């Protein structure tokens, strides 16, 4: 049977509750595999696993329980290895990398920040910053809306200016928040978000980081900022190969 991997820890990590259940219906019992100074929190992998709410929450609950006892390297939902021997083999092969990551992530959590434009507000800003757009918009207004080519030209100018503003605003958000984080990781681009970045933050500095987010909201009122956290530091298990899984069910727990 395949092995589902929740997290990697130090072998000295405190023991987990004996009745802790993981993914699957019924819940598969959670167990620990050790290899030298490292351990993996695992269970048997149910067949046909999909990112259903019950299993996403079960994955997150195991990580929360394990994380309460100390630093863990969280695996994303759906991390599956062919068997237990594959898992312990990966722990041995990548031991130096995992030990370094455990040291680096001790006492730290992840905050994910996504940003998007408030459409009306960013259009006002673009108009205020671009004399050519203001002039053409005013000329079109005076002529009753302007001809087809005039409207097309105005639309092209506005679209280009908003796109440029997106790139500038993404850099400004990261620049405003990175002094309060130990590391920053860019997330995958997604429709509707001009920035998707994760910040590795010391637990003791979380209030300062969140205050910096609020300050960014005030300084950039044409942006909508969404913050999710504290999370297990999914985005910072790397650099280096972090998952023994050869297949992923297509979602991760707690990052959206």
Secondary structure, 3 states (H helix, E strand, C coil): CCEEEEEEEECCCCCCCCCCECCCCCCCECEEEEECCEEEEEEECCCCCCCCHHHHHHHHHHHHHHHCCCCCEECCCCCEECCHHHHHHHHHHCHHHHHHHHHHHCCEEEEEEEEEECHHHHHHHHHHHCHHHHHHHHHHHHCCCCCHHHHHHHHHHHHHHHHHHHHHHHHHHHHHHHHHCCEEEECCCCCCCCEEEEEEEEHHHHHHHHHHHHHHHHHCCCEEEEEEEEECCHHHCCCCCCCCCCECCCCCCCCC
